[in-house]
């Protein structure tokens, strides 16, 4: 799995130390050899470890070693990254690298939990995260979601077709609108969001490839799935709005093939323990 690009990672370093590290400079310890270790304080799915390692390299660290790969399930205490270098270099990169790994691992851990729950309901169910990432953080969130075993629902408005009721409010005939979209974009799937069983059936009969249920319960979703299976060509059923790890299994069992969610973004970062200390003589080789 590819990591985030160097230009993005480079930008994070001066953001935390735009005019140097005043504390390290005042203590006069910058030239002393040091070693840094990153470990999971609690069980987590790792994301951002490769990026943290690269940030240390970009700051000037040596002997940077990544001990666990992206998507790894780490137990509490599991070390995933070590590096050596001057105290100045390691102090400069420490918090930026730690914060990125914590943020990404928090998202990945929640995504992995949701994927596991969904697959208990139906192993074929897909967890798809929305484009509602935190502002400016799309690349970070996408990488973290993928590390957790989920995928993206929509990266942007530019590459997918999703008809909301707010779109269809401008169309006199929703079925004609779907047909027009299909004629103009024959290679695209047409997704229609609905908020009731009647609207779900109407969208399916109008030719939607995917019917996305907005804020309907698993019980209602199961009834809709049963109705749609009676059609000659039933659409894929997706659930959206309030879908979390707590109800993912229920939605999967109800027949929702895709679970659309923002939930992995909305929680605490993972807890990464960092040890930064003088290097022992043997560490310096």
C-alpha positions in Angstrom: 0.0 0.0 0.0 1.5 3.4 -1.0 2.1 6.0 1.6 1.3 9.7 1.6 3.6 11.8 -0.7 6.7 13.6 0.5 5.5 17.1 -0.2 2.6 16.6 2.2 4.8 15.1 4.8 7.4 17.9 4.4 4.8 20.5 5.0 3.9 19.0 8.4 7.4 19.5 9.8 7.8 23.3 9.6 4.1 23.6 10.8 5.2 22.4 14.2 8.6 24.1 14.3 8.5 27.1 11.9 11.4 28.9 13.6 13.3 26.1 15.2 12.8 24.2 18.5 13.3 26.8 21.2 13.4 24.4 24.2 16.0 22.1 22.6 18.1 25.1 21.6 18.0 26.6 25.0 19.1 23.4 26.7 22.0 23.0 24.3 21.3 19.3 23.8 20.7 19.4 20.0 23.9 17.6 19.0 23.6 14.7 21.4 22.8 11.3 19.9 19.3 10.0 20.6 16.9 7.2 19.9 13.2 7.3 19.5 10.6 4.5 19.7 7.0 4.5 18.8 4.6 1.9 20.2 0.9 1.2 20.5 -0.3 2.1 24.0 -3.5 0.1 23.4 -4.5 -2.4 20.8 -5.0 -0.7 17.4 -4.9 -1.1 13.6 -1.7 0.7 12.4 -1.9 3.5 9.8 0.5 6.3 9.4 3.5 4.3 10.5 5.2 4.4 7.1 4.5 8.2 7.0 5.9 8.7 10.5 9.0 6.9 9.4 9.4 9.0 6.3 8.9 12.2 8.3 11.8 11.2 10.6 13.9 10.5 7.5 13.0 13.9 6.0 14.0 15.6 9.2 17.4 13.9 9.1 17.1 10.8 11.3 19.2 7.7 10.6 18.6 4.0 11.0 14.9 4.5 10.7 13.2 1.1 11.0 9.5 0.3 10.6 8.6 -2.9 12.5 5.0 -3.3 11.4 3.2 -2.7 8.2 0.2 -0.6 7.3 -3.0 -2.3 8.4 -1.2 -4.4 11.1 -3.2 -5.3 14.2 -1.0 -4.2 17.0 -1.3 -5.4 20.6 -0.8 -3.0 23.5 2.9 -2.3 23.7 3.7 -3.3 20.2 6.6 -1.3 18.8 6.1 -0.2 15.2 8.9 2.4 14.6 12.4 3.2 15.8 15.0 5.7 14.7 18.2 7.3 15.7 19.7 10.8 15.2 20.6 13.9 17.0 18.3 15.1 19.7 17.5 18.2 17.6 16.4 16.1 14.7 14.3 13.7 16.7 12.7 16.4 18.9 11.8 18.3 15.7 9.9 15.4 14.1 8.6 13.7 17.2 5.2 15.3 17.7 4.3 15.7 14.0 5.1 12.1 13.3 3.3 10.9 16.5 0.2 13.0 15.8 -0.1 11.8 12.2 0.2 8.1 13.3 -2.3 8.6 16.1 -4.8 10.3 13.8 -4.5 7.8 11.0 -4.5 4.8 13.3 -7.6 6.0 15.1 -9.5 6.1 11.8 -8.1 2.8 10.7 -8.9 1.1 14.0 -12.6 2.2 13.8 -12.7 1.2 10.1 -11.4 -2.2 10.9 -13.9 -2.7 13.7 -16.7 -1.8 11.4 -15.5 -4.1 8.6 -15.3 -7.0 11.1 -18.8 -6.3 12.4 -20.2 -6.1 8.8 -18.6 -9.3 7.8 -20.1 -11.1 10.8 -23.4 -10.2 9.2 -22.4 -11.1 5.7 -18.8 -11.7 4.5 -19.6 -10.0 1.2 -20.6 -6.7 2.8 -18.4 -3.7 1.9 -17.8 -0.7 4.2 -17.5 2.5 2.2 -16.5 5.7 3.8 -17.9 9.1 2.7 -16.1 12.1 1.4 -17.0 14.0 4.6 -13.4 13.9 5.8 -12.0 16.7 8.0 -11.2 19.8 6.0 -7.8 19.5 4.2 -7.4 15.9 5.4 -8.8 13.9 2.5 -5.5 12.2 1.7 -4.9 11.3 5.3 -8.4 9.9 5.8 -8.4 7.9 2.6 -5.1 6.3 3.4 -6.3 5.5 6.9 -9.7 4.1 5.7 -7.9 1.7 3.3 -5.5 0.6 6.1 -8.5 -0.5 8.1 -9.9 -2.6 5.3 -12.6 -0.3 4.2 -12.9 1.6 0.9 -14.2 5.0 -0.2 -17.8 5.6 -1.2 -17.1 8.8 -3.1 -13.8 10.6 -3.4 -15.6 13.7 -4.8 -18.5 14.9 -6.8 -16.5 14.5 -10.0 -16.3 10.7 -10.5 -19.6 9.2 -9.3 -23.3 9.7 -9.9 -25.5 9.9 -6.8 -29.0 11.3 -7.2 -30.2 12.8 -3.9 -33.8 13.9 -3.4 -32.4 17.4 -3.7 -31.4 16.6 -7.3 -34.7 14.9 -8.2 -36.6 17.9 -6.8 -35.6 19.7 -10.0 -36.9 16.8 -12.2 -40.5 16.3 -13.1 -40.1 12.6 -13.8 -37.4 10.8 -11.7 -37.5 7.8 -14.0 -36.8 10.0 -17.0 -34.0 11.7 -15.0 -32.3 8.3 -14.3 -32.7 7.3 -17.9 -31.1 10.6 -19.1 -28.2 10.1 -16.7 -27.7 6.5 -17.9 -27.8 7.6 -21.6 -25.3 10.4 -21.0 -22.9 8.4 -18.8 -23.4 4.8 -19.9 -20.2 3.6 -18.1 -21.3 4.9 -14.7 -23.4 3.2 -12.0 -26.5 5.3 -11.0 -27.0 5.5 -7.3 -30.2 7.0 -5.9 -30.7 7.9 -2.3 -34.1 7.4 -0.8 -35.8 7.9 2.6 -38.7 5.5 2.5 -39.7 2.0 1.3 -41.9 3.4 -1.4 -39.1 5.6 -2.7 -36.7 2.6 -2.7 -39.1 0.6 -4.8 -39.7 3.4 -7.2 -36.0 4.0 -7.6 -35.4 0.3 -8.3 -38.2 0.1 -10.8 -36.8 3.3 -12.5 -33.5 1.5 -13.1 -31.2 2.6 -10.3 -28.1 0.4 -10.0 -27.8 1.1 -6.3 -30.5 2.2 -3.9 -29.0 4.0 -0.9 -31.2 4.0 2.2 -30.8 7.2 4.2 -31.4 6.8 8.0 -33.7 3.8 7.7 -33.4 1.1 10.4 -32.0 -2.4 9.8 -35.5 -3.7 10.2 -36.9 -1.4 7.5 -33.9 -2.2 5.3 -34.6 -5.9 5.6 -38.2 -5.4 4.5 -37.0 -3.3 1.5 -34.4 -5.9 0.6 -37.1 -8.6 0.5 -39.3 -6.5 -1.8 -36.4 -5.7 -4.1 -35.4 -9.3 -4.5 -38.8 -9.9 -6.2 -37.7 -7.7 -9.1 -36.2 -9.2 -12.2 -33.0 -7.2 -11.8 -32.8 -6.0 -8.2 -30.4 -3.2 -7.4 -27.6 -3.3 -4.9 -28.8 -2.0 -1.6 -26.7 0.4 0.5 -27.3 1.8 4.0 -26.3 5.3 4.9 -26.9 7.7 7.8 -25.9 6.6 11.3 -24.2 3.4 10.3 -21.5 2.5 12.8 -19.7 -0.6 14.2 -22.6 -1.1 16.6 -25.2 -1.7 13.9 -23.1 -2.7 10.9 -23.7 -6.4 11.5 -27.5 -5.8 11.6 -27.5 -3.9 8.4 -25.4 -6.5 6.7 -27.8 -9.2 7.8 -30.6 -7.1 6.5 -29.3 -7.4 3.0 -27.4 -4.1 2.6 -24.4 -5.0 0.5 -22.7 -1.6 1.0 -22.5 0.3 4.3 -21.9 4.0 3.7 -20.4 5.7 6.7 -18.6 8.7 8.1 -18.2 7.1 11.6 -14.5 6.0 11.3 -13.5 9.7 11.0 -15.4 10.7 14.1 -13.6 9.6 17.2 -10.5 9.8 19.3 -7.0 9.3 17.8 -5.2 6.1 18.7 -2.8 6.3 21.6 0.9 6.1 20.6 3.6 6.0 23.3 6.8 7.6 22.3 10.1 7.2 24.1 12.9 9.7 23.2 16.1 9.3 25.1 19.8 9.6 24.8 21.3 6.8 22.7 23.4 4.3 24.5 27.0 3.9 23.2 26.0 0.6 21.6 23.1 2.3 19.8 25.5 4.6 18.1 27.3 1.6 16.6 
